[in-house]
Amino acid sequence: MPDPFLVSLATGEPVPPAVRQLHSGAGAYVGRCRIERGERGMISLLLRLGGFPAASEDAPVSLEVVSKEKNWIWERKFGTHLTRSQLTYDPRLDCVHERIGALSIWLKPVMRGEKLSIEILRLHVLGVPCPRFLLPRSNTVEWQDDEGRFRFDVSADVPGLGMLIRYQGWLSPVHAELVDV
């Protein structure tokens, strides 16, 4: 089955080549990113339950994408910290369902100009639905920069509680990174 983001998107709108490549199949990517995270009570607990990395000004990041039938496994390594998630397409909601740690998140990709935006539709924590008034708001975008690299700015805020997480940076396919060395 194709990548769940591209299946859910299915608008016929052009997707930048670097974004399409990352979402088109198995692959390995490396790059750099900056990580910011909220540290207050409930926010800190949610980040621990999701297995998110510590804050860093400039962390090496790698992503390995593996496809297993209808499941896609994303293994992100921020420095030495591994964050693993499983993604599937949810046909009932026409969206991506991501399981990351004790969190289940339903995401809707939407093309906005040259950028792929990702909205949060639902969240379950330890199987319990998050009330709509506490549902994190995503400002996540993916795009291709002038150097042809995949760029990401992943962020979410919880209403009334503030920033949950933000990580932003770039990724290049491993084979391209090796050629550039």
C-alpha positions, 0 to 999 in steps of 0.5 A: 500500500502507498504511503498513508500521507499520499493516500490521504492527500490524493488531491492531484495537487503537485507535491514538491519532489523532496516531499514526494520522495520521502513519502513514496517508499522505504528509505533512509535519510540524515540531516540536522534539526533543532528541538524545542519542547514544553516542560510544564506538568501535563506537557512533560507527561505527554512528551514522555508518553510519546517518547519524544526527544530532549531539547537541542539547538543542533541535533543530528537526525536520521529517519528510516522508513520501512513499509510492511504491508499496510503499516509504515514504520518510521524510526527517527533518531535525534542524536542517540534518542530513538522515536519509533512510530507506526503509520497506517491509512484510516479510510473511515476518516480519510487520514493518517493514523500514527501510533507513537509510544502511548499516543494515537494521533489521527493526522490530515495532510493538506497541500497549501501552496508549495507546502504540505501542512499536517493537521491533528484531527484526534488524539488518544492517550493510553487509549483514552480520547483527548477532549476536543478543547485540549486537542493539540493544534498542529502548525506542521509543514513539510516542503522542499528548500532551494537546495532540493532538501526535504525540510520540516517544521513539526510543532504542536501546542495544547490550548491553555497549556502552551507548546508541546513540541517543535522540531525543525530542520532538514533531511537528505536521502542517505545515498545523496548525503554520501555522494556529497561527502 
